[in-house]
Amino acid sequence: MSWDLCRKCGRYEPSASHHCPPAWKLWRPEHGGTEEDAITVYGYSAEAAVEAWAERDDRDSADYSIVGGNNATVHVRFVGDQDRARALCFPTEEMVLEVVGESVPSYTARCQNPKRRDAGEPK
């Protein structure tokens, strides 16, 4: 089974079984954005879509503004017809969400004197 990066939603999953999550429009009025120039993000909920956007936005900007404590307020709306939204239990109106990031320490330990199979114990 091959895994591929979906060019549409950005998820890395087995290509044979991949289906993109629902699409959402996202814009930031505080940065002059409007629904007309919204970007499309994907997630199984509005919150998941916004969190995926925040991670990607921080990574792509390289200044990690959201993780650095600058919360972002975004507006989202489900992309699709009203009946489908109701069937999926998604809100049909515009939602305003605040996304907050946090820096999580990560540590890795590596052995400096590994046993060598051909030489036995290091001296």
VOFI-361196 format. One record per residue (C-alpha): x, y, z; residue number from 1; residue in one letter; chain. Coordinates in steps of 0.05 Angstrom, whole numbers, always signed. Layout:
[[X; Y; Z]; NUM; "A"; "A"];
...
//
This chain:
[[+0; +0; +0]; 1; "M"; "A"];
[[+28; +68; -18]; 2; "S"; "A"];
[[+20; +131; +23]; 3; "W"; "A"];
[[+15; +197; -11]; 4; "D"; "A"];
[[+7; +270; +7]; 5; "L"; "A"];
[[-61; +294; -17]; 6; "C"; "A"];
[[-51; +358; -57]; 7; "R"; "A"];
[[-122; +380; -41]; 8; "K"; "A"];
[[-126; +373; +35]; 9; "C"; "A"];
[[-53; +364; +54]; 10; "G"; "A"];
[[-63; +299; +92]; 11; "R"; "A"];
[[-13; +242; +86]; 12; "Y"; "A"];
[[-53; +177; +82]; 13; "E"; "A"];
[[-58; +112; +43]; 14; "P"; "A"];
[[-76; +134; -27]; 15; "S"; "A"];
[[-125; +78; -41]; 16; "A"; "A"];
[[-170; +94; +19]; 17; "S"; "A"];
[[-162; +169; +24]; 18; "H"; "A"];
[[-223; +215; +26]; 19; "H"; "A"];
[[-212; +289; +42]; 20; "C"; "A"];
[[-246; +314; +105]; 21; "P"; "A"];
[[-301; +366; +97]; 22; "P"; "A"];
[[-280; +434; +70]; 23; "A"; "A"];
[[-286; +500; +107]; 24; "W"; "A"];
[[-275; +572; +85]; 25; "K"; "A"];
[[-228; +610; +133]; 26; "L"; "A"];
[[-212; +684; +135]; 27; "W"; "A"];
[[-184; +735; +184]; 28; "R"; "A"];
[[-221; +801; +186]; 29; "P"; "A"];
[[-169; +828; +235]; 30; "E"; "A"];
[[-119; +823; +178]; 31; "H"; "A"];
[[-166; +853; +126]; 32; "G"; "A"];
[[-193; +786; +102]; 33; "G"; "A"];
[[-264; +776; +78]; 34; "T"; "A"];
[[-305; +714; +61]; 35; "E"; "A"];
[[-295; +730; -12]; 36; "E"; "A"];
[[-219; +719; -6]; 37; "D"; "A"];
[[-223; +662; +44]; 38; "A"; "A"];
[[-177; +602; +38]; 39; "I"; "A"];
[[-202; +530; +40]; 40; "T"; "A"];
[[-182; +487; +99]; 41; "V"; "A"];
[[-202; +416; +115]; 42; "Y"; "A"];
[[-224; +382; +179]; 43; "G"; "A"];
[[-276; +337; +209]; 44; "Y"; "A"];
[[-299; +397; +250]; 45; "S"; "A"];
[[-290; +472; +246]; 46; "A"; "A"];
[[-243; +468; +305]; 47; "E"; "A"];
[[-200; +413; +273]; 48; "A"; "A"];
[[-196; +453; +208]; 49; "A"; "A"];
[[-174; +516; +245]; 50; "V"; "A"];
[[-123; +478; +286]; 51; "E"; "A"];
[[-93; +448; +223]; 52; "A"; "A"];
[[-91; +517; +191]; 53; "W"; "A"];
[[-56; +547; +253]; 54; "A"; "A"];
[[-3; +493; +253]; 55; "E"; "A"];
[[+10; +503; +179]; 56; "R"; "A"];
[[+8; +579; +183]; 57; "D"; "A"];
[[+58; +581; +241]; 58; "D"; "A"];
[[+104; +532; +206]; 59; "R"; "A"];
[[+101; +567; +139]; 60; "D"; "A"];
[[+113; +636; +168]; 61; "S"; "A"];
[[+172; +611; +209]; 62; "A"; "A"];
[[+160; +661; +264]; 63; "D"; "A"];
[[+111; +616; +302]; 64; "Y"; "A"];
[[+67; +675; +323]; 65; "S"; "A"];
[[+9; +633; +349]; 66; "I"; "A"];
[[+53; +586; +389]; 67; "V"; "A"];
[[+90; +647; +414]; 68; "G"; "A"];
[[+27; +672; +449]; 69; "G"; "A"];
[[-7; +714; +396]; 70; "N"; "A"];
[[-76; +682; +393]; 71; "N"; "A"];
[[-111; +686; +326]; 72; "A"; "A"];
[[-184; +700; +314]; 73; "T"; "A"];
[[-211; +669; +250]; 74; "V"; "A"];
[[-279; +663; +217]; 75; "H"; "A"];
[[-300; +598; +185]; 76; "V"; "A"];
[[-360; +572; +146]; 77; "R"; "A"];
[[-375; +502; +122]; 78; "F"; "A"];
[[-366; +494; +47]; 79; "V"; "A"];
[[-426; +457; +21]; 80; "G"; "A"];
[[-501; +461; +20]; 81; "D"; "A"];
[[-543; +472; +81]; 82; "Q"; "A"];
[[-575; +402; +79]; 83; "D"; "A"];
[[-507; +368; +79]; 84; "R"; "A"];
[[-484; +412; +137]; 85; "A"; "A"];
[[-545; +393; +178]; 86; "R"; "A"];
[[-536; +319; +160]; 87; "A"; "A"];
[[-464; +323; +186]; 88; "L"; "A"];
[[-487; +363; +248]; 89; "C"; "A"];
[[-444; +422; +225]; 90; "F"; "A"];
[[-465; +493; +238]; 91; "P"; "A"];
[[-493; +528; +177]; 92; "T"; "A"];
[[-475; +598; +198]; 93; "E"; "A"];
[[-408; +634; +202]; 94; "E"; "A"];
[[-368; +615; +263]; 95; "M"; "A"];
[[-316; +657; +299]; 96; "V"; "A"];
[[-260; +617; +332]; 97; "L"; "A"];
[[-199; +636; +372]; 98; "E"; "A"];
[[-139; +591; +363]; 99; "V"; "A"];
[[-86; +587; +417]; 100; "V"; "A"];
[[-19; +552; +411]; 101; "G"; "A"];
[[+29; +526; +461]; 102; "E"; "A"];
[[+101; +505; +457]; 103; "S"; "A"];
[[+112; +434; +479]; 104; "V"; "A"];
[[+182; +414; +501]; 105; "P"; "A"];
[[+209; +352; +466]; 106; "S"; "A"];
[[+270; +313; +488]; 107; "Y"; "A"];
[[+309; +258; +455]; 108; "T"; "A"];
[[+363; +213; +486]; 109; "A"; "A"];
[[+414; +177; +443]; 110; "R"; "A"];
[[+465; +126; +464]; 111; "C"; "A"];
[[+536; +151; +457]; 112; "Q"; "A"];
[[+571; +84; +464]; 113; "N"; "A"];
[[+527; +32; +430]; 114; "P"; "A"];
[[+546; -41; +431]; 115; "K"; "A"];
[[+575; -63; +366]; 116; "R"; "A"];
[[+551; -130; +341]; 117; "R"; "A"];
[[+618; -148; +311]; 118; "D"; "A"];
[[+662; -124; +369]; 119; "A"; "A"];
[[+622; -140; +431]; 120; "G"; "A"];
[[+624; -91; +490]; 121; "E"; "A"];
[[+658; -24; +478]; 122; "P"; "A"];
[[+721; -16; +520]; 123; "K"; "A"];
//
